[in-house]
Amino acid sequence: MRGVTIFGNFTVLQTFMLNGVQVDKGFDERLDIFYRTNLCVENNDDIYYEYVECYYRNIDDLKEDLKKFNLD
């Protein structure tokens, strides 16, 4: 397949930008479609920022989380 990148058990079909955040659309070994992105979370104790890989079953849930992070 052309343009497909495999990360572990997640196969990327398409990469696009959504509100300034890179999103990978792909599927897992069960062929379920997911949207994957890296979101920055803050540890309030020592202001340590870390990127967490997040998977969403639908784009609406991802958009809702981006609104929470003021990235809409």
Jmol script that loads the backbone (N, CA, C; Angstrom):
load data "model"
ATOM      1  N   MET A   1       0.844  -1.185   0.000  1.00  0.00           N
ATOM      2  CA  MET A   1       0.000   0.000   0.000  1.00  0.00           C
ATOM      3  C   MET A   1       0.885   1.242   0.000  1.00  0.00           C
ATOM      4  N   ARG A   2       0.521   2.167  -0.764  1.00  0.00           N
ATOM      5  CA  ARG A   2       1.289   3.395  -0.893  1.00  0.00           C
ATOM      6  C   ARG A   2       0.885   4.398   0.198  1.00  0.00           C
ATOM      7  N   GLY A   3       1.885   5.038   0.826  1.00  0.00           N
ATOM      8  CA  GLY A   3       1.621   6.069   1.810  1.00  0.00           C
ATOM      9  C   GLY A   3       1.141   5.559   3.147  1.00  0.00           C
ATOM     10  N   VAL A   4       1.382   4.290   3.465  1.00  0.00           N
ATOM     11  CA  VAL A   4       0.946   3.726   4.737  1.00  0.00           C
ATOM     12  C   VAL A   4       2.158   3.517   5.618  1.00  0.00           C
ATOM     13  N   THR A   5       2.103   4.020   6.843  1.00  0.00           N
ATOM     14  CA  THR A   5       3.168   3.846   7.813  1.00  0.00           C
ATOM     15  C   THR A   5       2.633   3.045   8.983  1.00  0.00           C
ATOM     16  N   ILE A   6       3.414   2.087   9.447  1.00  0.00           N
ATOM     17  CA  ILE A   6       2.950   1.229  10.538  1.00  0.00           C
ATOM     18  C   ILE A   6       3.719   1.568  11.811  1.00  0.00           C
ATOM     19  N   PHE A   7       2.993   1.877  12.900  1.00  0.00           N
ATOM     20  CA  PHE A   7       3.561   2.122  14.215  1.00  0.00           C
ATOM     21  C   PHE A   7       3.031   1.042  15.149  1.00  0.00           C
ATOM     22  N   GLY A   8       3.795  -0.007  15.413  1.00  0.00           N
ATOM     23  CA  GLY A   8       3.331  -1.065  16.298  1.00  0.00           C
ATOM     24  C   GLY A   8       2.097  -1.722  15.737  1.00  0.00           C
ATOM     25  N   ASN A   9       0.996  -1.690  16.476  1.00  0.00           N
ATOM     26  CA  ASN A   9      -0.255  -2.295  16.042  1.00  0.00           C
ATOM     27  C   ASN A   9      -1.197  -1.286  15.386  1.00  0.00           C
ATOM     28  N   PHE A  10      -0.711  -0.099  15.115  1.00  0.00           N
ATOM     29  CA  PHE A  10      -1.536   0.951  14.514  1.00  0.00           C
ATOM     30  C   PHE A  10      -1.001   1.262  13.123  1.00  0.00           C
ATOM     31  N   THR A  11      -1.837   1.148  12.128  1.00  0.00           N
ATOM     32  CA  THR A  11      -1.455   1.425  10.745  1.00  0.00           C
ATOM     33  C   THR A  11      -2.057   2.753  10.323  1.00  0.00           C
ATOM     34  N   VAL A  12      -1.205   3.679   9.916  1.00  0.00           N
ATOM     35  CA  VAL A  12      -1.638   5.021   9.529  1.00  0.00           C
ATOM     36  C   VAL A  12      -2.069   5.014   8.067  1.00  0.00           C
ATOM     37  N   LEU A  13      -3.276   5.492   7.832  1.00  0.00           N
ATOM     38  CA  LEU A  13      -3.786   5.635   6.477  1.00  0.00           C
ATOM     39  C   LEU A  13      -3.666   7.062   5.965  1.00  0.00           C
ATOM     40  N   GLN A  14      -3.822   8.026   6.874  1.00  0.00           N
ATOM     41  CA  GLN A  14      -3.850   9.431   6.481  1.00  0.00           C
ATOM     42  C   GLN A  14      -3.364  10.269   7.644  1.00  0.00           C
ATOM     43  N   THR A  15      -2.602  11.309   7.352  1.00  0.00           N
ATOM     44  CA  THR A  15      -2.168  12.269   8.359  1.00  0.00           C
ATOM     45  C   THR A  15      -2.658  13.643   7.921  1.00  0.00           C
ATOM     46  N   PHE A  16      -3.270  14.378   8.860  1.00  0.00           N
ATOM     47  CA  PHE A  16      -3.787  15.711   8.534  1.00  0.00           C
ATOM     48  C   PHE A  16      -3.677  16.608   9.755  1.00  0.00           C
ATOM     49  N   MET A  17      -3.817  17.900   9.539  1.00  0.00           N
ATOM     50  CA  MET A  17      -3.776  18.881  10.624  1.00  0.00           C
ATOM     51  C   MET A  17      -5.202  19.270  10.993  1.00  0.00           C
ATOM     52  N   LEU A  18      -5.477  19.331  12.277  1.00  0.00           N
ATOM     53  CA  LEU A  18      -6.777  19.746  12.788  1.00  0.00           C
ATOM     54  C   LEU A  18      -6.530  20.757  13.889  1.00  0.00           C
ATOM     55  N   ASN A  19      -6.853  21.999  13.640  1.00  0.00           N
ATOM     56  CA  ASN A  19      -6.656  23.085  14.603  1.00  0.00           C
ATOM     57  C   ASN A  19      -5.211  23.150  15.094  1.00  0.00           C
ATOM     58  N   GLY A  20      -4.275  22.975  14.180  1.00  0.00           N
ATOM     59  CA  GLY A  20      -2.864  23.072  14.523  1.00  0.00           C
ATOM     60  C   GLY A  20      -2.268  21.832  15.161  1.00  0.00           C
ATOM     61  N   VAL A  21      -3.024  20.764  15.236  1.00  0.00           N
ATOM     62  CA  VAL A  21      -2.552  19.511  15.833  1.00  0.00           C
ATOM     63  C   VAL A  21      -2.503  18.443  14.746  1.00  0.00           C
ATOM     64  N   GLN A  22      -1.376  17.733  14.680  1.00  0.00           N
ATOM     65  CA  GLN A  22      -1.254  16.658  13.694  1.00  0.00           C
ATOM     66  C   GLN A  22      -2.036  15.439  14.158  1.00  0.00           C
ATOM     67  N   VAL A  23      -2.886  14.906  13.264  1.00  0.00           N
ATOM     68  CA  VAL A  23      -3.746  13.768  13.571  1.00  0.00           C
ATOM     69  C   VAL A  23      -3.474  12.664  12.559  1.00  0.00           C
ATOM     70  N   ASP A  24      -3.303  11.439  13.053  1.00  0.00           N
ATOM     71  CA  ASP A  24      -3.161  10.273  12.190  1.00  0.00           C
ATOM     72  C   ASP A  24      -4.460   9.490  12.217  1.00  0.00           C
ATOM     73  N   LYS A  25      -4.994   9.206  11.042  1.00  0.00           N
ATOM     74  CA  LYS A  25      -6.175   8.351  10.937  1.00  0.00           C
ATOM     75  C   LYS A  25      -5.682   6.989  10.483  1.00  0.00           C
ATOM     76  N   GLY A  26      -6.107   5.936  11.199  1.00  0.00           N
ATOM     77  CA  GLY A  26      -5.648   4.602  10.842  1.00  0.00           C
ATOM     78  C   GLY A  26      -6.481   3.527  11.502  1.00  0.00           C
ATOM     79  N   PHE A  27      -5.923   2.320  11.518  1.00  0.00           N
ATOM     80  CA  PHE A  27      -6.655   1.197  12.103  1.00  0.00           C
ATOM     81  C   PHE A  27      -5.710   0.308  12.894  1.00  0.00           C
ATOM     82  N   ASP A  28      -6.299  -0.507  13.774  1.00  0.00           N
ATOM     83  CA  ASP A  28      -5.522  -1.437  14.591  1.00  0.00           C
ATOM     84  C   ASP A  28      -5.625  -2.843  14.024  1.00  0.00           C
ATOM     85  N   GLU A  29      -5.141  -3.830  14.762  1.00  0.00           N
ATOM     86  CA  GLU A  29      -5.134  -5.211  14.269  1.00  0.00           C
ATOM     87  C   GLU A  29      -6.538  -5.785  14.095  1.00  0.00           C
ATOM     88  N   ARG A  30      -7.532  -5.206  14.759  1.00  0.00           N
ATOM     89  CA  ARG A  30      -8.926  -5.652  14.585  1.00  0.00           C
ATOM     90  C   ARG A  30      -9.643  -4.883  13.485  1.00  0.00           C
ATOM     91  N   LEU A  31      -8.905  -4.019  12.798  1.00  0.00           N
ATOM     92  CA  LEU A  31      -9.419  -3.179  11.711  1.00  0.00           C
ATOM     93  C   LEU A  31     -10.413  -2.129  12.187  1.00  0.00           C
ATOM     94  N   ASP A  32     -10.346  -1.762  13.465  1.00  0.00           N
ATOM     95  CA  ASP A  32     -11.138  -0.652  13.994  1.00  0.00           C
ATOM     96  C   ASP A  32     -10.437   0.657  13.634  1.00  0.00           C
ATOM     97  N   ILE A  33     -11.192   1.633  13.170  1.00  0.00           N
ATOM     98  CA  ILE A  33     -10.642   2.934  12.793  1.00  0.00           C
ATOM     99  C   ILE A  33     -10.449   3.788  14.043  1.00  0.00           C
ATOM    100  N   PHE A  34      -9.285   4.436  14.132  1.00  0.00           N
ATOM    101  CA  PHE A  34      -8.963   5.334  15.235  1.00  0.00           C
ATOM    102  C   PHE A  34      -8.312   6.593  14.694  1.00  0.00           C
ATOM    103  N   TYR A  35      -8.389   7.651  15.500  1.00  0.00           N
ATOM    104  CA  TYR A  35      -7.660   8.886  15.249  1.00  0.00           C
ATOM    105  C   TYR A  35      -6.643   9.023  16.367  1.00  0.00           C
ATOM    106  N   ARG A  36      -5.378   9.236  16.020  1.00  0.00           N
ATOM    107  CA  ARG A  36      -4.312   9.321  17.018  1.00  0.00           C
ATOM    108  C   ARG A  36      -3.655  10.683  16.942  1.00  0.00           C
ATOM    109  N   THR A  37      -3.375  11.241  18.110  1.00  0.00           N
ATOM    110  CA  THR A  37      -2.663  12.511  18.183  1.00  0.00           C
ATOM    111  C   THR A  37      -1.857  12.544  19.470  1.00  0.00           C
ATOM    112  N   ASN A  38      -0.911  13.455  19.535  1.00  0.00           N
ATOM    113  CA  ASN A  38      -0.127  13.672  20.745  1.00  0.00           C
ATOM    114  C   ASN A  38      -0.607  14.968  21.375  1.00  0.00           C
ATOM    115  N   LEU A  39      -1.105  14.873  22.596  1.00  0.00           N
ATOM    116  CA  LEU A  39      -1.583  16.054  23.310  1.00  0.00           C
ATOM    117  C   LEU A  39      -0.647  16.342  24.475  1.00  0.00           C
ATOM    118  N   CYS A  40      -0.403  17.608  24.722  1.00  0.00           N
ATOM    119  CA  CYS A  40       0.487  18.032  25.793  1.00  0.00           C
ATOM    120  C   CYS A  40      -0.311  18.160  27.082  1.00  0.00           C
ATOM    121  N   VAL A  41       0.139  17.457  28.118  1.00  0.00           N
ATOM    122  CA  VAL A  41      -0.504  17.540  29.424  1.00  0.00           C
ATOM    123  C   VAL A  41       0.471  18.155  30.407  1.00  0.00           C
ATOM    124  N   GLU A  42      -0.059  18.824  31.399  1.00  0.00           N
ATOM    125  CA  GLU A  42       0.759  19.524  32.375  1.00  0.00           C
ATOM    126  C   GLU A  42       0.635  18.838  33.722  1.00  0.00           C
ATOM    127  N   ASN A  43       1.759  18.591  34.352  1.00  0.00           N
ATOM    128  CA  ASN A  43       1.782  18.096  35.721  1.00  0.00           C
ATOM    129  C   ASN A  43       1.806  19.323  36.621  1.00  0.00           C
ATOM    130  N   ASN A  44       0.762  19.553  37.398  1.00  0.00           N
ATOM    131  CA  ASN A  44       0.632  20.780  38.183  1.00  0.00           C
ATOM    132  C   ASN A  44       1.648  20.918  39.309  1.00  0.00           C
ATOM    133  N   ASP A  45       2.221  19.827  39.786  1.00  0.00           N
ATOM    134  CA  ASP A  45       3.155  19.895  40.918  1.00  0.00           C
ATOM    135  C   ASP A  45       4.444  20.632  40.563  1.00  0.00           C
ATOM    136  N   ASP A  46       5.054  20.283  39.450  1.00  0.00           N
ATOM    137  CA  ASP A  46       6.335  20.892  39.107  1.00  0.00           C
ATOM    138  C   ASP A  46       6.345  21.469  37.693  1.00  0.00           C
ATOM    139  N   ILE A  47       5.178  21.737  37.140  1.00  0.00           N
ATOM    140  CA  ILE A  47       5.014  22.328  35.813  1.00  0.00           C
ATOM    141  C   ILE A  47       5.827  21.557  34.766  1.00  0.00           C
ATOM    142  N   TYR A  48       5.696  20.267  34.780  1.00  0.00           N
ATOM    143  CA  TYR A  48       6.366  19.420  33.793  1.00  0.00           C
ATOM    144  C   TYR A  48       5.384  19.104  32.682  1.00  0.00           C
ATOM    145  N   TYR A  49       5.775  19.393  31.457  1.00  0.00           N
ATOM    146  CA  TYR A  49       4.915  19.152  30.313  1.00  0.00           C
ATOM    147  C   TYR A  49       5.324  17.849  29.634  1.00  0.00           C
ATOM    148  N   GLU A  50       4.353  17.063  29.257  1.00  0.00           N
ATOM    149  CA  GLU A  50       4.619  15.786  28.624  1.00  0.00           C
ATOM    150  C   GLU A  50       3.595  15.568  27.512  1.00  0.00           C
ATOM    151  N   TYR A  51       4.044  14.986  26.414  1.00  0.00           N
ATOM    152  CA  TYR A  51       3.129  14.659  25.326  1.00  0.00           C
ATOM    153  C   TYR A  51       2.639  13.230  25.492  1.00  0.00           C
ATOM    154  N   VAL A  52       1.335  13.067  25.439  1.00  0.00           N
ATOM    155  CA  VAL A  52       0.711  11.765  25.614  1.00  0.00           C
ATOM    156  C   VAL A  52       0.024  11.387  24.307  1.00  0.00           C
ATOM    157  N   GLU A  53       0.269  10.164  23.867  1.00  0.00           N
ATOM    158  CA  GLU A  53      -0.362   9.669  22.645  1.00  0.00           C
ATOM    159  C   GLU A  53      -1.806   9.292  22.966  1.00  0.00           C
ATOM    160  N   CYS A  54      -2.753   9.922  22.296  1.00  0.00           N
ATOM    161  CA  CYS A  54      -4.168   9.704  22.563  1.00  0.00           C
ATOM    162  C   CYS A  54      -4.842   9.106  21.325  1.00  0.00           C
ATOM    163  N   TYR A  55      -5.718   8.149  21.565  1.00  0.00           N
ATOM    164  CA  TYR A  55      -6.469   7.495  20.487  1.00  0.00           C
ATOM    165  C   TYR A  55      -7.953   7.786  20.678  1.00  0.00           C
ATOM    166  N   TYR A  56      -8.643   8.075  19.584  1.00  0.00           N
ATOM    167  CA  TYR A  56     -10.072   8.379  19.618  1.00  0.00           C
ATOM    168  C   TYR A  56     -10.789   7.517  18.596  1.00  0.00           C
ATOM    169  N   ARG A  57     -11.970   7.046  18.964  1.00  0.00           N
ATOM    170  CA  ARG A  57     -12.762   6.235  18.037  1.00  0.00           C
ATOM    171  C   ARG A  57     -13.465   7.085  16.986  1.00  0.00           C
ATOM    172  N   ASN A  58     -13.748   8.341  17.325  1.00  0.00           N
ATOM    173  CA  ASN A  58     -14.384   9.207  16.331  1.00  0.00           C
ATOM    174  C   ASN A  58     -13.823  10.620  16.427  1.00  0.00           C
ATOM    175  N   ILE A  59     -13.940  11.337  15.355  1.00  0.00           N
ATOM    176  CA  ILE A  59     -13.360  12.673  15.246  1.00  0.00           C
ATOM    177  C   ILE A  59     -14.057  13.678  16.164  1.00  0.00           C
ATOM    178  N   ASP A  60     -15.332  13.441  16.483  1.00  0.00           N
ATOM    179  CA  ASP A  60     -16.067  14.355  17.359  1.00  0.00           C
ATOM    180  C   ASP A  60     -15.482  14.361  18.774  1.00  0.00           C
ATOM    181  N   ASP A  61     -15.080  13.195  19.286  1.00  0.00           N
ATOM    182  CA  ASP A  61     -14.452  13.135  20.614  1.00  0.00           C
ATOM    183  C   ASP A  61     -13.117  13.870  20.617  1.00  0.00           C
ATOM    184  N   LEU A  62     -12.361  13.725  19.548  1.00  0.00           N
ATOM    185  CA  LEU A  62     -11.084  14.438  19.435  1.00  0.00           C
ATOM    186  C   LEU A  62     -11.317  15.942  19.421  1.00  0.00           C
ATOM    187  N   LYS A  63     -12.281  16.405  18.651  1.00  0.00           N
ATOM    188  CA  LYS A  63     -12.589  17.837  18.602  1.00  0.00           C
ATOM    189  C   LYS A  63     -13.015  18.362  19.963  1.00  0.00           C
ATOM    190  N   GLU A  64     -13.774  17.560  20.703  1.00  0.00           N
ATOM    191  CA  GLU A  64     -14.216  17.960  22.047  1.00  0.00           C
ATOM    192  C   GLU A  64     -13.019  18.146  22.981  1.00  0.00           C
ATOM    193  N   ASP A  65     -12.049  17.234  22.936  1.00  0.00           N
ATOM    194  CA  ASP A  65     -10.857  17.379  23.767  1.00  0.00           C
ATOM    195  C   ASP A  65     -10.024  18.571  23.339  1.00  0.00           C
ATOM    196  N   LEU A  66      -9.955  18.848  22.054  1.00  0.00           N
ATOM    197  CA  LEU A  66      -9.210  20.028  21.602  1.00  0.00           C
ATOM    198  C   LEU A  66      -9.846  21.306  22.127  1.00  0.00           C
ATOM    199  N   LYS A  67     -11.173  21.322  22.243  1.00  0.00           N
ATOM    200  CA  LYS A  67     -11.848  22.482  22.832  1.00  0.00           C
ATOM    201  C   LYS A  67     -11.465  22.643  24.298  1.00  0.00           C
ATOM    202  N   LYS A  68     -11.350  21.533  25.010  1.00  0.00           N
ATOM    203  CA  LYS A  68     -10.952  21.575  26.428  1.00  0.00           C
ATOM    204  C   LYS A  68      -9.557  22.164  26.597  1.00  0.00           C
ATOM    205  N   PHE A  69      -8.686  21.875  25.625  1.00  0.00           N
ATOM    206  CA  PHE A  69      -7.309  22.379  25.672  1.00  0.00           C
ATOM    207  C   PHE A  69      -7.174  23.732  24.981  1.00  0.00           C
ATOM    208  N   ASN A  70      -8.306  24.352  24.637  1.00  0.00           N
ATOM    209  CA  ASN A  70      -8.341  25.640  23.935  1.00  0.00           C
ATOM    210  C   ASN A  70      -7.604  25.589  22.606  1.00  0.00           C
ATOM    211  N   LEU A  71      -7.766  24.478  21.888  1.00  0.00           N
ATOM    212  CA  LEU A  71      -7.137  24.341  20.588  1.00  0.00           C
ATOM    213  C   LEU A  71      -8.179  24.296  19.483  1.00  0.00           C
ATOM    214  N   ASP A  72      -9.351  24.862  19.715  1.00  0.00           N
ATOM    215  CA  ASP A  72     -10.418  24.830  18.699  1.00  0.00           C
ATOM    216  C   ASP A  72     -10.393  26.034  17.815  1.00  0.00           C
TER     217      ASP A  72
END
end "model"
wireframe off; spacefill off
backbone 0.3
color backbone group
